[in-house]
Amino acid sequence: MSAPDIFYVEDDTDFAFIMQHAIQEVKNDLSVSVMGNGKDALDALNELSSERVRPRLIMLDLNLPGMSGHELLKKIREIPFLKSVPVVFFSTSDNPKDVRASLEFGANAYLTKPSGYLNLVSCLSSLHDFWFTKHVSVN
């Protein structure tokens, strides 16, 4: 199994679809894996870890069914092979308490989902520029 460039956990299937298209618009050769809930995401990440492959970036929605984004992040940070993978929350919430808690749980960044497709593409372009172009990886 090869690891995706971006491992994205989002329960809103419509938004996940739009997100995949926006990512392809930013850079059409990026691979994206989308999981709809925390349990499936954790299972897939454990499988990637056991195969010694890791995504370049993990993006999490905050409010997921069954297991919150914070709970999932805590479990991701307990997988030694994935500890160095950047995790970015991508949520509709702009509540400072959510942002603070996300960073305290070990997120590398917290972004509020922008409104409108062009704003989404612009946001993802900046995200790509930082995490895939300028960021020095330890992997």
C-alpha positions as CSV (number, residue, x, y, z in Angstrom):
1,M,0.0,0.0,0.0
2,S,1.3,3.4,-0.8
3,A,0.6,6.3,1.5
4,P,-1.4,9.3,0.2
5,D,0.1,12.7,0.2
6,I,-2.9,13.9,2.2
7,F,-4.9,11.8,4.6
8,Y,-8.1,13.6,5.2
9,V,-10.8,12.8,7.7
10,E,-14.1,14.4,7.0
11,D,-17.7,13.1,7.6
12,D,-19.4,15.5,5.2
13,T,-19.2,13.5,1.9
14,D,-20.2,16.6,-0.2
15,F,-17.5,18.7,1.3
16,A,-14.9,15.9,1.0
17,F,-15.8,15.6,-2.7
18,I,-15.3,19.4,-3.2
19,M,-12.1,19.3,-1.1
20,Q,-10.6,16.6,-3.4
21,H,-11.3,18.6,-6.4
22,A,-9.9,21.8,-4.9
23,I,-6.7,19.9,-3.9
24,Q,-6.3,18.6,-7.5
25,E,-6.7,22.2,-8.7
26,V,-3.8,23.2,-6.4
27,K,-1.6,20.4,-7.6
28,N,-3.1,17.7,-9.8
29,D,-0.6,15.0,-8.8
30,L,-1.3,15.0,-5.1
31,S,-2.9,11.8,-3.8
32,V,-5.7,12.2,-1.3
33,S,-7.3,9.5,0.9
34,V,-10.6,10.4,2.5
35,M,-12.0,8.7,5.6
36,G,-15.5,9.5,6.9
37,N,-15.0,8.7,10.6
38,G,-12.4,8.5,13.2
39,K,-12.5,4.7,13.6
40,D,-12.0,3.9,9.9
41,A,-9.3,6.6,9.8
42,L,-7.4,5.1,12.8
43,D,-7.7,1.6,11.3
44,A,-6.2,2.9,8.0
45,L,-3.5,4.8,9.7
46,N,-2.5,1.8,11.8
47,E,-2.3,-0.2,8.6
48,L,-0.1,2.4,6.9
49,S,2.1,2.4,10.0
50,S,2.4,-1.4,10.0
51,E,3.5,-1.2,6.3
52,R,6.0,1.5,7.2
53,V,4.5,4.2,5.0
54,R,3.2,7.5,6.1
55,P,1.2,10.3,4.6
56,R,2.9,13.7,4.2
57,L,0.0,15.5,5.9
58,I,-3.0,14.5,7.9
59,M,-6.0,16.8,7.9
60,L,-8.8,16.3,10.5
61,D,-12.3,17.7,10.9
62,L,-13.0,18.5,14.5
63,N,-16.5,17.1,14.8
64,L,-16.5,13.5,13.6
65,P,-19.0,10.7,14.3
66,G,-18.1,8.3,17.0
67,M,-14.7,9.7,17.8
68,S,-14.0,13.4,17.8
69,G,-11.1,14.9,15.9
70,H,-9.3,15.5,19.3
71,E,-9.7,11.9,20.3
72,L,-8.4,10.8,16.9
73,L,-5.4,13.1,17.2
74,K,-4.5,11.7,20.6
75,K,-4.5,8.2,19.2
76,I,-2.5,9.3,16.1
77,R,0.1,10.8,18.4
78,E,0.4,7.4,20.2
79,I,1.5,5.7,17.0
80,P,5.3,6.1,17.1
81,F,5.8,5.8,13.3
82,L,3.3,8.7,12.7
83,K,4.5,11.1,15.4
84,S,6.4,13.3,13.0
85,V,3.5,13.6,10.5
86,P,2.0,17.1,10.5
87,V,-1.6,17.1,11.6
88,V,-3.8,20.1,10.6
89,F,-7.3,20.6,11.9
90,F,-9.7,21.9,9.2
91,S,-13.0,22.8,10.8
92,T,-15.9,25.2,10.5
93,S,-15.4,26.1,14.2
94,D,-13.5,29.3,14.9
95,N,-14.0,29.0,18.6
96,P,-10.7,29.9,20.4
97,K,-11.3,27.0,22.9
98,D,-11.4,24.5,20.0
99,V,-8.2,26.0,18.5
100,R,-6.4,26.0,21.9
101,A,-7.5,22.4,22.6
102,S,-6.4,21.2,19.2
103,L,-2.9,22.7,19.6
104,E,-2.7,21.3,23.2
105,F,-3.5,17.8,21.9
106,G,-0.6,18.1,19.4
107,A,-2.0,19.6,16.2
108,N,0.6,21.4,14.1
109,A,-2.0,23.9,12.9
110,Y,-5.7,24.8,13.0
111,L,-7.5,26.3,10.0
112,T,-11.1,27.4,9.7
113,K,-12.8,26.2,6.5
114,P,-13.3,29.2,4.2
115,S,-16.5,30.0,2.5
116,G,-16.6,29.7,-1.2
117,Y,-14.7,27.4,-3.6
118,L,-12.2,30.0,-4.7
119,N,-11.3,30.8,-1.1
120,L,-11.0,27.1,-0.4
121,V,-8.5,26.7,-3.3
122,S,-6.6,29.7,-2.1
123,C,-6.4,28.3,1.4
124,L,-5.3,24.9,0.2
125,S,-2.7,26.6,-2.1
126,S,-1.2,28.3,1.0
127,L,-1.4,25.0,2.9
128,H,0.4,23.2,0.1
129,D,3.0,25.9,-0.2
130,F,3.9,25.7,3.5
131,W,3.7,21.9,4.2
132,F,4.9,20.6,0.8
133,T,7.2,23.3,-0.4
134,K,8.7,25.3,2.4
135,H,8.4,23.0,5.4
136,V,11.4,20.9,6.3
137,S,10.3,17.4,6.9
138,V,11.9,15.0,9.4
139,N,10.5,11.9,7.7
